[in-house]
Amino acid sequence: MRWRNWLAGLLLLSAWCGAGGALAALATSKHNLSASGPGTVKAAGEAQVCIFCHAPHNSSPTAPLWNRRTPGGSYVPYSSSTAKANAGQPTGASLLCLSCHDGTIALGDVLNRASTITMAGGVTTMPAGSASNLGTDLSGDHPVSIPYTAALAATRGELVAPSTLTGRVRLDASGQLQCTSCHDAHDDSNGKFLVIPNQASALCQTCHVKNYWSLSDHRLSGKTWNGAGTNPWPHTSGTTVAVNACENCHRPHTAGGKKWNLNYAAEENNCYSCHNGNVAAKNIQSEFAKSSLHPVASTTGVHDPVEPAVVQSRHVECVDCHNPHASNASGGVLAGSLAGVRGVNIAGSEINPATAEYQICLRCHADSNGKPAPYTTRQLAQTNTRLEFDTLNPSFHPVAGPGRSANVPSLVAPWNTASVIKCSDCHNNNAGPGAGGTGPNGPHGSTNFALLERPHALTAAPTAGDICYKCHSQTVVTRESPHNRSEHLRYGCKACHDPHGISSTQGNTTYNSRLINLSTTDNTPVGTGAAAKLYVDTVARKCYLNCHGESHNGRSY
């Protein structure tokens, strides 16, 4: 008799679902909670398949012939600073799905039975901790029950017009995005009951059209996991970066980083899962274990995509310098890893996207609060690098534009007086390409202070490998007065020269040409007041400094 009951259930299901194909698809999926179901969560003896959701009689007034109680509790909906629609409480089909998937109502608690259907193995509700139990906190799940309107698409940007959603991905009758926009409860042929396959994030991209994404390495890369460490794609079946696409970083349900459905709450961990040498060729994660670093692990949850261009709450995360939707190997105005990132120009205004590397650096190292004290104390103290690199200054390293001097005989090829340099020419990985190594490029970490690519002695003479000698010939520097005296070489470049520049609000071309801004540790200026001469006169070739305990008030060289 048991098989007859099961056959009757199948016939009834066929009438409700329409076609035999849909019936077969449901019967072989995990949504078949009857005793014949293939999953581990199923009834102990119930033979009917559709009864767990539908009944022809004694059902809820809710379509479609709903056979379950509506959840009575409230939910914590998704929210973020970038959301333009209020998710609110679930409605419609999403609320029906949650009658099982929030884990609050017994799976066998159906309206047309006097008693609850007994499930196998002592299971009552959707098992806690399973991927199918979303709970009542939906803040880490893709938002549902939102009116997806043309106004929303226009305001939010990077969304398709709702009028285009006429295929398998569609809105409900009221124009809301629901669980059923992505999932078909009767058909698991695409996995996870998705309405279309999500290979290369095809499902995600039905609605989301991210700027820069078409050229992004995260869309195109064929890199695979080498099997070492932790699986970078634990919730997908994809085996390459390109196939995982959005899901390299995002998880649509029970996300660790709730605000933007990120895989992990700690922002950098979403990058480390691939950029630890096990997928991407270079191990970026190891750079952050060095003594000098950009401290991405020091804060979690502070970064916000809509924060001002000038960072107010001091922090640094990978996405402050890299746009994961834009990073690509094709280069362009900026290196591919810096594509599509906003910055601050030399005038202090936001520029989006940045057109020069230094503009990205100025977000934190210019007008932001809480900057650390400089490594060297100087007569003219300045921690705002935007003011130091201003091309109107009496002198500056040529980061925002070519330098002022037409006579710099120490420069080594290919550098010349018309050259413009990048921050990363000095601040970079000590084992990267710029230092002659094979490590990753960029100012992630260094064994040298101040994230310098090469060493620079603070209390001793510079060595042949000094960072200054990367661009300036050691031979030329050490043979010319006033550099060629043993006392000067003992103190090193930093005793007299400020490597960034001297602000025009503090210095002038008489006293502060050629980056002259004395260290107060190594030099004591002669005299006081406006008449004091605190400089090296490069035209008359005279020195007016008091250094190493000796006055040079007008001494020729």
C-alpha positions as CSV (number, residue, x, y, z in Angstrom):
1,M,0.0,0.0,0.0
2,R,2.9,2.3,0.7
3,W,3.9,2.5,-3.0
4,R,0.3,3.3,-3.9
5,N,0.3,6.2,-1.5
6,W,3.5,7.5,-3.0
7,L,2.1,7.1,-6.5
8,A,-1.0,9.0,-5.5
9,G,1.2,11.7,-4.2
10,L,3.1,11.8,-7.4
11,L,-0.1,12.1,-9.5
12,L,-1.4,14.9,-7.3
13,L,2.0,16.6,-7.5
14,S,1.9,16.3,-11.3
15,A,-1.5,18.0,-11.4
16,W,-0.2,20.9,-9.2
17,C,3.1,21.3,-10.9
18,G,1.9,20.9,-14.4
19,A,4.5,18.7,-16.2
20,G,6.1,15.4,-15.5
21,G,9.5,17.0,-16.0
22,A,8.9,19.4,-13.1
23,L,7.6,16.5,-11.0
24,A,10.7,14.4,-11.6
25,A,13.0,17.4,-10.9
26,L,11.3,18.0,-7.5
27,A,11.2,14.4,-6.6
28,T,15.0,14.0,-7.0
29,S,15.8,17.3,-5.2
30,K,16.4,18.1,-1.5
31,H,13.0,19.8,-1.5
32,N,11.5,16.4,-1.6
33,L,11.1,16.1,2.2
34,S,9.1,12.9,2.0
35,A,10.6,9.6,3.1
36,S,11.7,9.0,-0.6
37,G,13.7,12.2,-0.7
38,P,17.4,12.0,-1.5
39,G,18.6,14.4,1.2
40,T,19.5,13.8,4.8
41,V,16.6,16.0,6.0
42,K,13.4,14.0,5.3
43,A,10.3,12.5,6.8
44,A,10.4,9.3,8.8
45,G,7.5,7.8,6.9
46,E,5.5,10.4,5.0
47,A,5.1,9.4,1.4
48,Q,3.5,12.6,-0.1
49,V,6.0,14.9,-1.6
50,C,4.2,18.2,-2.1
51,I,2.4,18.2,1.2
52,F,5.3,20.0,3.0
53,C,4.4,23.1,1.1
54,H,1.1,22.7,-0.7
55,A,-2.4,21.1,-0.1
56,P,-5.5,21.1,-2.3
57,H,-7.7,21.6,0.8
58,N,-7.4,23.2,4.2
59,S,-4.5,25.3,3.1
60,S,-3.7,28.9,4.0
61,P,-5.4,31.7,1.9
62,T,-1.9,32.5,0.7
63,A,-1.1,31.4,-2.8
64,P,-0.2,28.9,-4.1
65,L,-2.4,26.6,-1.9
66,W,0.1,27.1,0.9
67,N,0.2,24.5,3.6
68,R,2.5,26.1,6.2
69,R,2.1,28.6,8.9
70,T,3.5,32.1,8.3
71,P,6.5,32.9,10.5
72,G,5.3,35.3,13.3
73,G,8.6,36.8,14.4
74,S,10.6,39.7,13.0
75,Y,13.8,39.7,11.1
76,V,17.0,41.7,11.0
77,P,17.1,42.8,7.3
78,Y,20.1,43.5,5.2
79,S,21.4,47.1,5.4
80,S,24.5,49.0,4.3
81,S,25.6,52.6,3.7
82,T,25.5,51.9,-0.1
83,A,21.9,50.4,-0.1
84,K,19.4,52.7,-1.8
85,A,16.4,50.5,-0.9
86,N,15.0,49.6,2.4
87,A,14.8,45.8,2.6
88,G,12.3,45.9,5.5
89,Q,10.5,42.7,6.7
90,P,10.2,39.8,4.2
91,T,7.0,39.6,2.3
92,G,5.4,37.4,-0.4
93,A,7.3,34.4,-1.6
94,S,10.3,35.2,0.5
95,L,8.2,34.9,3.7
96,L,6.9,31.6,2.5
97,C,10.5,30.3,2.0
98,L,11.4,31.4,5.4
99,S,8.7,29.3,7.0
100,C,11.2,26.5,6.6
101,H,14.5,28.3,6.1
102,D,14.5,30.6,9.2
103,G,14.6,27.5,11.4
104,T,11.7,28.6,13.7
105,I,8.8,26.3,12.4
106,A,9.0,22.5,12.4
107,L,9.4,21.1,8.9
108,G,6.5,18.8,9.4
109,D,4.2,21.4,10.8
110,V,1.6,21.6,8.0
111,L,-1.9,23.1,8.1
112,N,-3.8,20.1,6.7
113,R,-2.6,17.6,9.3
114,A,-3.8,17.3,12.8
115,S,-0.4,16.5,14.0
116,T,3.1,17.4,12.9
117,I,4.8,15.0,10.4
118,T,7.6,13.2,12.0
119,M,11.0,13.7,10.5
120,A,13.8,11.1,10.4
121,G,16.7,11.2,12.8
122,G,15.0,13.4,15.4
123,V,15.1,16.4,13.2
124,T,12.4,19.0,13.8
125,T,13.3,22.3,12.2
126,M,15.9,23.0,9.6
127,P,19.1,21.9,11.3
128,A,21.0,24.8,13.1
129,G,24.3,25.5,11.5
130,S,23.3,24.1,8.1
131,A,23.7,26.4,5.0
132,S,19.9,26.0,4.6
133,N,19.1,27.5,8.0
134,L,19.3,31.3,7.4
135,G,17.9,32.1,10.9
136,T,16.1,35.4,11.6
137,D,19.1,37.6,11.1
138,L,19.1,38.3,7.4
139,S,21.7,41.1,7.6
140,G,24.2,38.8,5.9
141,D,21.9,37.7,3.1
142,H,21.1,39.3,-0.2
143,P,18.3,41.7,0.4
144,V,14.8,40.6,-0.5
145,S,11.3,42.1,-0.6
146,I,12.5,45.3,-2.0
147,P,10.7,47.3,-4.7
148,Y,13.0,47.1,-7.7
149,T,12.0,50.2,-9.6
150,A,13.5,52.2,-12.5
151,A,14.1,55.0,-10.0
152,L,16.1,52.6,-7.7
153,A,18.2,51.4,-10.7
154,A,18.9,54.9,-11.7
155,T,19.7,56.1,-8.1
156,R,21.8,53.1,-7.1
157,G,23.6,52.8,-10.4
158,E,25.2,49.6,-11.7
159,L,21.8,47.9,-11.8
160,V,19.9,46.9,-14.9
161,A,16.4,48.4,-15.6
162,P,13.6,46.3,-14.1
163,S,11.9,46.2,-17.5
164,T,14.7,43.9,-18.7
165,L,14.0,41.2,-16.1
166,T,11.6,39.2,-18.3
167,G,13.5,35.9,-18.4
168,R,14.0,33.3,-15.6
169,V,15.2,36.1,-13.3
170,R,12.2,38.2,-12.7
171,L,10.4,40.2,-10.0
172,D,7.1,39.2,-8.4
173,A,3.7,40.5,-9.4
174,S,4.2,43.6,-7.2
175,G,7.5,44.4,-8.7
176,Q,9.5,43.2,-5.7
177,L,12.8,41.3,-5.7
178,Q,12.1,38.0,-3.8
179,C,13.8,34.7,-3.1
180,T,12.0,33.4,-6.2
181,S,13.9,35.9,-8.4
182,C,17.0,33.7,-8.0
183,H,15.6,30.4,-6.9
184,D,13.0,27.9,-8.3
185,A,11.9,25.7,-5.4
186,H,10.8,22.9,-7.8
187,D,13.9,22.7,-10.0
188,D,17.4,22.0,-8.7
189,S,19.0,21.3,-12.1
190,N,21.2,24.3,-11.8
191,G,22.3,23.6,-8.2
192,K,21.0,25.4,-5.1
193,F,17.6,25.7,-6.9
194,L,19.0,28.6,-9.0
195,V,16.8,29.7,-11.9
196,I,19.9,29.8,-14.2
197,P,23.4,28.5,-13.7
198,N,25.7,30.9,-11.9
199,Q,28.9,30.0,-13.7
200,A,31.0,33.1,-14.0
201,S,28.4,34.8,-11.9
202,A,25.9,34.9,-14.8
203,L,23.0,35.0,-12.4
204,C,24.5,37.9,-10.4
205,Q,25.2,39.8,-13.6
206,T,21.6,39.5,-14.7
207,C,20.9,42.4,-12.3
208,H,24.3,43.8,-11.4
209,V,26.4,45.6,-14.0
210,K,29.6,46.7,-12.2
211,N,31.7,49.5,-13.6
212,Y,35.1,48.3,-15.0
213,W,34.1,44.6,-14.5
214,S,34.4,43.6,-18.1
215,L,38.2,44.0,-18.1
216,S,38.8,42.9,-14.5
217,D,41.2,40.1,-13.7
218,H,38.6,38.8,-11.2
219,R,36.3,38.2,-14.2
220,L,38.9,36.9,-16.7
221,S,41.6,35.1,-14.7
222,G,41.9,31.3,-15.3
223,K,44.0,30.9,-12.1
224,T,43.3,27.8,-10.0
225,W,43.9,26.8,-6.4
226,N,47.1,24.9,-5.9
227,G,45.6,22.8,-3.1
228,A,47.7,24.3,-0.3
229,G,46.2,26.0,2.7
230,T,42.4,26.7,2.8
231,N,40.1,26.3,-0.1
232,P,39.4,29.8,-1.4
233,W,36.0,28.8,-2.7
234,P,34.4,26.7,0.0
235,H,30.8,27.4,-0.9
236,T,31.0,26.9,-4.7
237,S,31.9,24.2,-7.2
238,G,33.9,26.6,-9.4
239,T,37.7,25.9,-9.7
240,T,39.0,29.1,-11.3
241,V,38.9,32.8,-10.5
242,A,36.8,33.5,-13.6
243,V,34.2,30.8,-12.9
244,N,33.8,32.0,-9.3
245,A,33.7,35.7,-10.4
246,C,31.6,37.6,-7.8
247,E,31.8,34.7,-5.4
248,N,35.6,35.1,-5.1
249,C,34.7,37.7,-2.6
250,H,30.9,37.7,-2.0
251,R,28.5,35.2,-0.5
252,P,24.8,35.7,-1.2
253,H,23.6,34.0,2.0
254,T,25.0,34.0,5.6
255,A,27.9,36.2,4.6
256,G,30.7,36.8,7.1
257,G,31.0,40.5,6.1
258,K,27.4,41.3,6.3
259,K,27.2,44.9,5.0
260,W,28.3,44.0,1.5
261,N,27.8,40.2,1.6
262,L,31.5,39.5,1.8
263,N,32.8,36.1,2.5
264,Y,34.7,37.3,5.6
265,A,34.1,40.0,8.2
266,A,37.8,41.0,8.2
267,E,38.1,42.9,5.0
268,E,41.7,41.7,4.1
269,N,40.7,38.1,4.5
270,N,38.6,38.3,1.4
271,C,41.7,39.2,-0.5
272,Y,44.1,36.8,1.3
273,S,42.0,33.7,0.3
274,C,43.6,34.1,-3.2
275,H,46.5,36.5,-2.7
276,N,48.4,34.2,-0.3
277,G,50.4,32.6,-3.1
278,N,48.0,29.7,-3.5
279,V,45.9,31.1,-6.3
280,A,47.5,34.4,-7.4
281,A,51.2,34.1,-8.2
282,K,52.5,36.5,-5.6
283,N,52.0,36.1,-1.9
284,I,50.7,39.5,-0.7
285,Q,49.5,38.2,2.7
286,S,53.1,37.5,3.8
287,E,54.1,41.1,3.2
288,F,51.8,42.2,6.1
289,A,53.9,40.3,8.5
290,K,56.9,42.6,8.0
291,S,58.1,45.2,10.5
292,S,56.9,48.2,8.4
293,L,53.5,47.8,6.7
294,H,50.2,49.3,5.8
295,P,48.3,48.0,8.9
296,V,45.2,46.4,7.2
297,A,44.6,44.1,10.1
298,S,44.5,46.9,12.7
299,T,40.8,47.8,12.0
300,T,37.7,45.9,10.9
301,G,34.5,47.4,9.9
302,V,35.8,51.0,9.8
303,H,36.2,51.4,6.1
304,D,33.1,52.5,4.2
305,P,32.8,52.9,0.4
306,V,30.9,56.2,0.8
307,E,33.3,57.7,3.4
308,P,34.8,61.1,2.3
309,A,37.8,60.9,-0.1
310,V,39.9,62.3,2.7
311,V,39.9,59.6,5.3
312,Q,38.4,60.9,8.6
313,S,38.5,57.8,10.8
314,R,42.1,56.7,10.2
315,H,42.4,53.2,8.8
316,V,43.7,51.4,5.7
317,E,42.1,48.4,3.9
318,C,43.1,46.8,0.6
319,V,40.1,48.5,-1.0
320,D,41.4,51.9,-0.1
321,C,44.0,51.4,-2.8
322,H,42.5,48.7,-5.0
323,N,39.2,48.4,-6.7
324,P,38.5,44.6,-6.9
325,H,36.0,45.1,-9.7
326,A,38.5,47.1,-11.8
327,S,41.9,45.6,-11.1
328,N,43.3,44.3,-14.4
329,A,46.5,43.5,-16.2
330,S,45.9,45.8,-19.1
331,G,47.2,48.9,-17.3
332,G,45.9,52.2,-18.6
333,V,46.3,55.7,-17.0
334,L,47.3,53.9,-13.8
335,A,48.8,50.5,-13.2
336,G,46.1,47.8,-13.5
337,S,46.0,47.1,-9.8
338,L,45.1,50.8,-9.1
339,A,42.5,51.2,-11.8
340,G,39.1,52.7,-10.8
341,V,40.3,54.0,-7.4
342,R,39.4,57.5,-6.2
343,G,42.0,59.9,-4.8
344,V,42.7,63.4,-3.8
345,N,44.6,65.8,-6.1
346,I,47.4,68.2,-5.2
347,A,44.8,70.9,-4.6
348,G,43.0,68.8,-2.0
349,S,39.9,68.0,-4.1
350,E,38.5,64.5,-4.7
351,I,39.3,62.9,-8.1
352,N,37.4,59.8,-9.2
353,P,39.0,57.9,-10.6
354,A,42.5,58.9,-9.7
355,T,44.8,59.6,-12.6
356,A,48.1,59.3,-10.7
357,E,49.3,57.0,-7.9
358,Y,50.1,59.8,-5.5
359,Q,46.5,60.9,-5.5
360,I,45.5,57.6,-3.9
361,C,48.2,58.0,-1.3
362,L,47.0,61.5,-0.4
363,R,43.7,60.2,0.8
364,C,45.4,59.2,4.1
365,H,48.8,61.0,4.0
366,A,47.6,64.5,3.3
367,D,44.7,66.2,5.1
368,S,43.5,63.2,7.2
369,N,43.5,63.3,10.9
370,G,45.8,61.5,13.3
371,K,48.9,61.2,11.1
372,P,52.0,59.9,13.0
373,A,55.0,62.0,13.8
374,P,57.7,62.1,11.2
375,Y,60.7,59.9,11.6
376,T,63.0,62.9,11.6
377,T,62.2,66.1,13.5
378,R,63.0,69.2,11.4
379,Q,63.1,72.9,11.6
380,L,60.0,73.1,9.5
381,A,57.7,70.4,10.6
382,Q,55.1,69.1,8.1
383,T,53.2,65.8,8.0
384,N,50.8,66.8,5.1
385,T,52.4,65.3,2.0
386,R,50.0,67.2,-0.2
387,L,51.6,70.4,1.0
388,E,55.1,68.9,0.7
389,F,54.7,67.9,-2.9
390,D,52.9,71.0,-4.1
391,T,54.6,72.2,-7.3
392,L,54.5,75.8,-6.1
393,N,56.9,74.9,-3.2
394,P,60.5,76.3,-3.0
395,S,61.6,72.6,-3.6
396,F,60.0,69.2,-3.7
397,H,60.6,65.8,-5.0
398,P,58.9,65.6,-8.4
399,V,55.8,63.5,-7.6
400,A,53.0,65.9,-8.6
401,G,55.1,67.4,-11.4
402,P,58.7,67.9,-12.6
403,G,61.1,69.5,-10.1
404,R,62.2,73.2,-10.1
405,S,65.9,72.7,-10.6
406,A,67.4,72.3,-14.0
407,N,70.7,71.3,-12.6
408,V,70.8,68.0,-10.8
409,P,74.1,66.4,-11.9
410,S,73.7,63.4,-9.6
411,L,70.7,61.9,-11.4
412,V,71.3,58.5,-13.0
413,A,69.6,57.4,-16.2
414,P,66.8,57.1,-17.0
415,W,66.0,59.9,-14.5
416,N,66.4,63.6,-15.6
417,T,65.2,66.9,-14.4
418,A,62.0,66.5,-16.4
419,S,61.1,63.2,-14.7
420,V,58.1,62.6,-12.5
421,I,58.4,59.9,-9.9
422,K,55.8,57.8,-8.0
423,C,55.5,57.3,-4.2
424,S,56.2,53.6,-4.8
425,D,59.6,54.4,-6.3
426,C,60.7,54.9,-2.7
427,H,58.0,53.2,-0.7
428,N,57.7,49.6,-1.7
429,N,58.4,46.0,-0.9
430,N,62.1,45.5,0.1
431,A,62.1,42.2,-1.9
432,G,60.1,43.4,-4.9
433,P,61.1,44.1,-8.5
434,G,62.3,47.6,-7.7
435,A,64.8,46.2,-5.1
436,G,65.9,43.5,-7.5
437,G,63.8,40.8,-5.9
438,T,61.0,38.6,-7.1
439,G,58.3,39.5,-4.4
440,P,55.1,41.4,-5.1
441,N,55.2,45.0,-6.1
442,G,53.7,47.7,-4.0
443,P,53.9,49.3,-0.5
444,H,52.3,46.4,1.4
445,G,55.2,45.7,3.7
446,S,58.9,46.2,4.0
447,T,61.7,45.3,6.4
448,N,62.9,48.9,6.2
449,F,61.3,51.7,8.2
450,A,58.7,54.0,6.6
451,L,57.9,51.2,4.1
452,L,61.1,52.1,2.1
453,E,62.1,49.8,-0.7
454,R,65.7,50.2,0.3
455,P,67.4,51.1,3.6
456,H,68.1,54.6,4.7
457,A,70.1,55.1,7.9
458,L,68.7,57.5,10.4
459,T,71.8,57.7,12.6
460,A,74.7,56.6,10.4
461,A,76.2,57.1,7.0
462,P,74.3,55.9,3.9
463,T,75.5,52.7,2.4
464,A,75.8,51.9,-1.3
465,G,72.3,50.4,-1.2
466,D,70.7,53.5,0.3
467,I,67.3,54.5,-1.2
468,C,68.7,57.9,-2.2
469,Y,71.3,56.2,-4.4
470,K,68.5,54.5,-6.4
471,C,68.2,57.8,-8.4
472,H,71.3,59.8,-7.3
473,S,74.8,58.6,-8.2
474,Q,76.7,57.8,-5.0
475,T,79.9,58.7,-6.8
476,V,78.7,62.2,-7.9
477,V,77.1,62.9,-4.5
478,T,80.2,62.0,-2.4
479,R,82.7,63.9,-4.6
480,E,80.9,67.2,-4.5
481,S,81.1,69.8,-1.8
482,P,79.6,70.1,0.7
483,H,78.8,66.4,0.6
484,N,82.3,65.1,0.4
485,R,83.3,65.9,4.0
486,S,83.4,62.9,6.4
487,E,81.1,64.7,8.9
488,H,78.4,65.1,6.3
489,L,78.6,61.5,5.1
490,R,78.4,60.4,8.7
491,Y,75.0,62.1,9.2
492,G,73.6,61.0,5.9
493,C,71.2,62.7,3.4
494,K,68.4,63.1,5.9
495,A,70.3,65.5,8.2
496,C,70.0,68.3,5.6
497,H,67.4,67.2,3.1
498,D,63.6,66.7,3.6
499,P,62.8,63.9,1.1
500,H,59.2,65.1,0.3
501,G,59.5,68.8,0.1
502,I,59.1,72.1,1.9
503,S,55.7,73.8,1.9
504,S,55.5,77.2,0.4
505,T,53.7,78.4,3.5
506,Q,56.8,77.6,5.6
507,G,59.9,78.0,3.4
508,N,61.2,80.0,0.5
509,T,63.6,79.5,-2.4
510,T,66.4,81.3,-0.5
511,Y,66.6,79.1,2.5
512,N,64.9,75.9,1.3
513,S,66.0,75.2,-2.2
514,R,67.2,71.7,-3.0
515,L,65.1,70.1,-0.2
516,I,67.0,71.8,2.5
517,N,65.1,71.4,5.8
518,L,67.5,70.6,8.6
519,S,67.1,67.9,11.1
520,T,67.0,69.4,14.6
521,T,68.6,66.3,16.0
522,D,71.8,66.7,13.9
523,N,71.9,70.5,13.3
524,T,71.5,73.6,15.4
525,P,70.7,76.8,13.3
526,V,72.9,79.8,13.7
527,G,71.4,82.9,15.3
528,T,67.7,83.7,15.9
529,G,65.0,85.9,14.3
530,A,64.6,87.1,10.8
531,A,68.2,87.9,10.2
532,A,69.4,84.4,10.9
533,K,70.9,82.6,7.9
534,L,70.0,78.9,8.1
535,Y,71.0,77.6,4.7
536,V,73.5,76.6,2.2
537,D,74.0,79.3,-0.5
538,T,74.5,77.1,-3.6
539,V,75.2,80.2,-5.8
540,A,77.9,81.9,-3.6
541,R,78.9,78.4,-2.4
542,K,78.7,79.4,1.2
543,C,77.4,77.5,4.3
544,Y,75.5,79.3,7.1
545,L,74.8,76.3,9.3
546,N,75.9,75.2,12.8
547,C,76.4,71.4,12.6
548,H,78.2,68.8,14.6
549,G,79.2,71.5,17.2
550,E,80.8,73.8,14.7
551,S,79.6,77.1,13.3
552,H,79.7,77.6,9.5
553,N,78.4,81.2,9.5
554,G,79.4,82.2,5.9
555,R,82.1,79.6,5.4
556,S,83.0,79.1,1.8
557,Y,83.3,75.7,0.1
